[in-house]
Amino acid sequence: MKTFRYIYTAYAWIVGGSIFVIIALTGIIGMSVTSPQKYNPVFKAMLKFMFHAIFIRVKVILPENFDKSKAYVYMPNHVSLLDSPLMAAYLPQYISALEAKEHFNWPLYGWLAKKYQNIPINRKSVPESLKSVSVAKKKLKSGISIIVFPEGSRTMTGKMERFKKLPFHLAQDAGVSIIPVGVSGIFDINHKGTILLWPGKILMKFGQPLDVEYIKNTDVPELMNGVKNQIQSLIEYR
């Protein structure tokens, strides 16, 4: 079994990595001549192909009252280095992500993140973080959805870590719904602390959008706890 995992890991990094390089290069070029919103269907299709090529199957369950025309703050659990391409591929809208500032310095990926108009956030500086949240709020007001991992970093155990407050202040200030997202199965495929991969199935389950008035009128600690419980209820542990 270990031998197969090493063989599959090598295959996944070589094949998946090569496809991702093509996706990134074509995305950088494509989003230089058109908006990321217009390029988004092509980007999603290519990312989905990458997951199929490395034998990772993804099932998405949306809530009954999901409205594509609205802007939301998506809040998923954070498990793997695959989380970002997974969300970009399978979230049902164009989304801008709040992500760590250092990611934008990475070769190729950083350039792609800039072209996709993700928002860098310096988690070590409160003033800089507030500026990033202000940019995210303007995007939400303009009708663009935002994704943020409320844990801030990947879990080491598969269980959710403590949530950060800023994403919840963002939703309150922008006056938009939060959609909790529970991702199951990905910890077995890859998790923090290892580069090893394993083929498998991922379930992305979207909760009901939280009522805007409820979000506005609930204090942040209670809101954090409520969203965490909802995400927890969407995750199917094995």
ZATIKE-381113 format. One record per residue (C-alpha): residue number from 1; x, y, z. Coordinates in Angstrom, 3 decimals, always signed. Layout:
REM residues N
pos NUM	X X	Y Y	Z Z
...
REM end
This chain:
REM residues 238
pos 1	X +0.000	Y +0.000	Z +0.000
pos 2	X +2.837	Y +2.407	Z +0.869
pos 3	X +4.534	Y +1.669	Z -2.452
pos 4	X +1.333	Y +2.453	Z -4.347
pos 5	X +0.925	Y +5.703	Z -2.434
pos 6	X +4.441	Y +6.801	Z -3.380
pos 7	X +3.822	Y +5.890	Z -7.017
pos 8	X +0.478	Y +7.717	Z -7.055
pos 9	X +1.994	Y +10.754	Z -5.318
pos 10	X +4.722	Y +10.967	Z -7.959
pos 11	X +2.088	Y +10.619	Z -10.700
pos 12	X -0.205	Y +13.231	Z -9.140
pos 13	X +2.570	Y +15.788	Z -8.665
pos 14	X +3.989	Y +15.282	Z -12.155
pos 15	X +0.684	Y +15.096	Z -14.046
pos 16	X -1.346	Y +17.405	Z -11.826
pos 17	X +1.566	Y +19.821	Z -11.488
pos 18	X +2.100	Y +19.944	Z -15.248
pos 19	X -1.596	Y +20.587	Z -15.859
pos 20	X -1.602	Y +23.298	Z -13.188
pos 21	X +1.362	Y +25.033	Z -14.844
pos 22	X -0.598	Y +25.072	Z -18.127
pos 23	X -3.702	Y +26.333	Z -16.287
pos 24	X -1.695	Y +29.076	Z -14.580
pos 25	X +0.090	Y +30.240	Z -17.743
pos 26	X -3.061	Y +30.264	Z -19.868
pos 27	X -4.951	Y +31.914	Z -17.002
pos 28	X -2.387	Y +34.691	Z -16.637
pos 29	X -2.550	Y +35.320	Z -20.386
pos 30	X -6.337	Y +34.958	Z -20.571
pos 31	X -6.984	Y +37.304	Z -17.659
pos 32	X -4.591	Y +39.851	Z -19.153
pos 33	X -6.909	Y +40.290	Z -22.125
pos 34	X -10.272	Y +39.810	Z -20.422
pos 35	X -11.739	Y +40.069	Z -16.922
pos 36	X -11.406	Y +37.175	Z -14.472
pos 37	X -15.207	Y +37.023	Z -14.337
pos 38	X -15.414	Y +36.372	Z -18.091
pos 39	X -12.498	Y +33.938	Z -18.025
pos 40	X -13.877	Y +32.106	Z -14.994
pos 41	X -15.846	Y +29.342	Z -16.841
pos 42	X -12.685	Y +28.324	Z -18.731
pos 43	X -10.627	Y +28.465	Z -15.530
pos 44	X -13.120	Y +26.273	Z -13.659
pos 45	X -13.312	Y +23.717	Z -16.468
pos 46	X -9.531	Y +23.370	Z -16.598
pos 47	X -9.233	Y +22.963	Z -12.823
pos 48	X -11.951	Y +20.300	Z -12.853
pos 49	X -10.028	Y +18.471	Z -15.577
pos 50	X -6.924	Y +18.550	Z -13.367
pos 51	X -8.785	Y +16.860	Z -10.507
pos 52	X -10.166	Y +14.208	Z -12.863
pos 53	X -6.689	Y +13.580	Z -14.270
pos 54	X -5.337	Y +12.721	Z -10.811
pos 55	X -8.371	Y +10.540	Z -9.978
pos 56	X -10.013	Y +12.839	Z -7.443
pos 57	X -13.780	Y +12.931	Z -7.807
pos 58	X -15.795	Y +15.804	Z -6.365
pos 59	X -19.489	Y +15.889	Z -5.503
pos 60	X -21.147	Y +19.248	Z -4.813
pos 61	X -24.419	Y +19.676	Z -2.912
pos 62	X -25.931	Y +23.167	Z -3.053
pos 63	X -28.719	Y +24.518	Z -0.817
pos 64	X -32.231	Y +24.668	Z -2.272
pos 65	X -32.515	Y +28.460	Z -2.112
pos 66	X -29.105	Y +29.271	Z -3.578
pos 67	X -29.220	Y +32.441	Z -5.691
pos 68	X -26.295	Y +32.854	Z -8.106
pos 69	X -27.057	Y +36.536	Z -8.577
pos 70	X -26.244	Y +37.402	Z -4.942
pos 71	X -22.871	Y +38.010	Z -3.309
pos 72	X -21.954	Y +35.773	Z -0.379
pos 73	X -19.108	Y +35.213	Z +2.035
pos 74	X -18.229	Y +31.513	Z +1.724
pos 75	X -16.652	Y +29.954	Z +4.804
pos 76	X -15.249	Y +26.411	Z +4.362
pos 77	X -13.148	Y +24.281	Z +6.694
pos 78	X -9.438	Y +24.382	Z +5.795
pos 79	X -7.637	Y +21.042	Z +5.471
pos 80	X -5.327	Y +20.706	Z +2.487
pos 81	X -3.114	Y +22.489	Z -0.022
pos 82	X -5.763	Y +21.356	Z -2.538
pos 83	X -8.407	Y +23.561	Z -0.879
pos 84	X -7.734	Y +26.670	Z -2.986
pos 85	X -7.899	Y +25.008	Z -6.450
pos 86	X -10.837	Y +22.932	Z -5.219
pos 87	X -12.820	Y +26.030	Z -4.247
pos 88	X -11.911	Y +27.877	Z -7.444
pos 89	X -13.046	Y +24.884	Z -9.505
pos 90	X -16.297	Y +23.958	Z -7.798
pos 91	X -17.759	Y +27.018	Z -6.097
pos 92	X -20.797	Y +27.962	Z -8.210
pos 93	X -19.749	Y +31.601	Z -8.778
pos 94	X -16.718	Y +33.690	Z -9.592
pos 95	X -15.159	Y +34.368	Z -6.210
pos 96	X -12.341	Y +36.521	Z -4.907
pos 97	X -10.343	Y +34.974	Z -2.076
pos 98	X -8.815	Y +36.555	Z +0.979
pos 99	X -5.500	Y +34.727	Z +1.267
pos 100	X -2.138	Y +35.044	Z +2.970
pos 101	X +0.038	Y +37.837	Z +1.600
pos 102	X +3.057	Y +35.546	Z +1.217
pos 103	X +1.203	Y +33.416	Z -1.359
pos 104	X +1.433	Y +36.334	Z -3.796
pos 105	X +5.228	Y +36.044	Z -3.751
pos 106	X +5.197	Y +32.435	Z -4.939
pos 107	X +6.374	Y +31.890	Z -8.534
pos 108	X +3.527	Y +31.405	Z -11.005
pos 109	X +0.803	Y +30.895	Z -8.367
pos 110	X +1.330	Y +34.413	Z -7.038
pos 111	X +0.982	Y +35.901	Z -10.511
pos 112	X -2.175	Y +33.857	Z -11.090
pos 113	X -3.667	Y +34.965	Z -7.747
pos 114	X -3.082	Y +38.610	Z -8.688
pos 115	X -4.692	Y +38.174	Z -12.121
pos 116	X -7.658	Y +36.388	Z -10.525
pos 117	X -7.941	Y +39.457	Z -8.271
pos 118	X -7.583	Y +37.639	Z -4.976
pos 119	X -6.940	Y +39.857	Z -1.963
pos 120	X -3.677	Y +39.556	Z -0.005
pos 121	X -3.988	Y +39.733	Z +3.761
pos 122	X -1.126	Y +40.163	Z +6.212
pos 123	X -2.228	Y +38.098	Z +9.200
pos 124	X +0.624	Y +39.519	Z +11.291
pos 125	X -0.551	Y +43.125	Z +10.985
pos 126	X -3.957	Y +44.262	Z +12.200
pos 127	X -3.906	Y +47.579	Z +10.239
pos 128	X -2.993	Y +45.790	Z +7.000
pos 129	X -5.594	Y +43.101	Z +7.651
pos 130	X -8.258	Y +45.785	Z +8.100
pos 131	X -7.259	Y +47.347	Z +4.767
pos 132	X -7.659	Y +43.956	Z +3.067
pos 133	X -11.072	Y +43.495	Z +4.684
pos 134	X -12.061	Y +46.946	Z +3.401
pos 135	X -11.137	Y +45.869	Z -0.150
pos 136	X -13.165	Y +42.681	Z +0.299
pos 137	X -16.151	Y +44.694	Z +1.546
pos 138	X -16.072	Y +46.873	Z -1.575
pos 139	X -16.057	Y +43.754	Z -3.739
pos 140	X -19.052	Y +42.335	Z -1.882
pos 141	X -20.900	Y +45.632	Z -2.286
pos 142	X -20.220	Y +45.441	Z -6.034
pos 143	X -21.757	Y +41.945	Z -6.202
pos 144	X -18.593	Y +39.786	Z -6.115
pos 145	X -18.564	Y +36.905	Z -3.636
pos 146	X -15.659	Y +36.372	Z -1.259
pos 147	X -14.226	Y +33.153	Z +0.111
pos 148	X -12.286	Y +33.098	Z +3.357
pos 149	X -11.154	Y +30.195	Z +5.511
pos 150	X -12.260	Y +31.282	Z +9.007
pos 151	X -9.611	Y +29.084	Z +10.660
pos 152	X -6.884	Y +31.077	Z +8.922
pos 153	X -4.624	Y +28.046	Z +8.406
pos 154	X -4.932	Y +24.331	Z +7.692
pos 155	X -5.803	Y +21.880	Z +10.424
pos 156	X -3.217	Y +19.288	Z +11.450
pos 157	X -5.785	Y +16.821	Z +12.783
pos 158	X -8.738	Y +17.034	Z +10.391
pos 159	X -10.798	Y +18.733	Z +13.099
pos 160	X -11.593	Y +22.427	Z +12.827
pos 161	X -9.335	Y +24.903	Z +14.570
pos 162	X -10.246	Y +28.152	Z +16.322
pos 163	X -11.945	Y +30.742	Z +14.092
pos 164	X -10.730	Y +34.287	Z +13.372
pos 165	X -13.043	Y +37.243	Z +13.970
pos 166	X -12.305	Y +39.357	Z +10.890
pos 167	X -14.322	Y +37.310	Z +8.350
pos 168	X -17.426	Y +37.729	Z +10.497
pos 169	X -16.943	Y +41.476	Z +10.840
pos 170	X -16.612	Y +41.527	Z +7.049
pos 171	X -19.991	Y +39.837	Z +6.536
pos 172	X -21.655	Y +42.138	Z +9.094
pos 173	X -20.201	Y +45.332	Z +7.607
pos 174	X -20.975	Y +44.335	Z +4.019
pos 175	X -24.515	Y +43.209	Z +4.852
pos 176	X -24.311	Y +39.893	Z +2.984
pos 177	X -25.144	Y +36.295	Z +3.780
pos 178	X -22.590	Y +33.761	Z +4.970
pos 179	X -22.655	Y +30.324	Z +3.365
pos 180	X -20.986	Y +27.649	Z +5.510
pos 181	X -19.217	Y +24.962	Z +3.478
pos 182	X -18.284	Y +21.545	Z +4.795
pos 183	X -15.616	Y +19.656	Z +2.838
pos 184	X -15.316	Y +15.932	Z +3.553
pos 185	X -12.819	Y +13.326	Z +2.384
pos 186	X -9.975	Y +15.677	Z +1.571
pos 187	X -7.958	Y +14.937	Z +4.733
pos 188	X -7.420	Y +11.375	Z +3.475
pos 189	X -6.233	Y +12.710	Z +0.103
pos 190	X -3.778	Y +15.251	Z +1.466
pos 191	X -3.308	Y +17.235	Z +4.657
pos 192	X -0.893	Y +19.639	Z +6.300
pos 193	X +2.474	Y +18.147	Z +7.164
pos 194	X +2.840	Y +15.852	Z +4.147
pos 195	X +3.272	Y +16.090	Z +0.382
pos 196	X +1.852	Y +12.588	Z -0.049
pos 197	X -1.415	Y +12.293	Z -1.978
pos 198	X -4.064	Y +9.621	Z -2.374
pos 199	X -6.874	Y +9.262	Z -4.933
pos 200	X -10.368	Y +9.544	Z -3.531
pos 201	X -13.732	Y +11.273	Z -3.338
pos 202	X -14.463	Y +14.724	Z -1.953
pos 203	X -17.860	Y +15.947	Z -0.851
pos 204	X -18.485	Y +19.704	Z -0.831
pos 205	X -21.691	Y +20.421	Z +1.027
pos 206	X -23.056	Y +23.974	Z +1.129
pos 207	X -25.258	Y +25.031	Z +4.016
pos 208	X -28.221	Y +27.359	Z +3.835
pos 209	X -27.250	Y +31.053	Z +3.484
pos 210	X -27.498	Y +32.746	Z +6.859
pos 211	X -30.076	Y +35.504	Z +7.080
pos 212	X -28.522	Y +38.975	Z +6.733
pos 213	X -30.529	Y +40.400	Z +9.626
pos 214	X -29.428	Y +37.546	Z +11.858
pos 215	X -25.794	Y +38.211	Z +10.944
pos 216	X -26.113	Y +41.947	Z +11.603
pos 217	X -27.876	Y +41.521	Z +14.936
pos 218	X -25.717	Y +38.733	Z +16.377
pos 219	X -22.507	Y +39.473	Z +18.254
pos 220	X -19.378	Y +38.072	Z +16.658
pos 221	X -18.510	Y +35.334	Z +19.212
pos 222	X -22.027	Y +33.897	Z +18.958
pos 223	X -21.967	Y +34.180	Z +15.159
pos 224	X -18.590	Y +32.432	Z +14.993
pos 225	X -19.852	Y +29.598	Z +17.151
pos 226	X -23.030	Y +29.229	Z +15.103
pos 227	X -21.194	Y +29.094	Z +11.775
pos 228	X -18.638	Y +26.652	Z +13.170
pos 229	X -21.423	Y +24.339	Z +14.319
pos 230	X -23.065	Y +24.539	Z +10.902
pos 231	X -19.827	Y +23.713	Z +9.079
pos 232	X -19.293	Y +20.852	Z +11.514
pos 233	X -22.757	Y +19.474	Z +10.700
pos 234	X -21.925	Y +19.493	Z +6.973
pos 235	X -18.720	Y +17.491	Z +7.336
pos 236	X -19.028	Y +13.711	Z +7.084
pos 237	X -16.148	Y +12.236	Z +9.035
pos 238	X -15.092	Y +8.665	Z +8.270
REM end
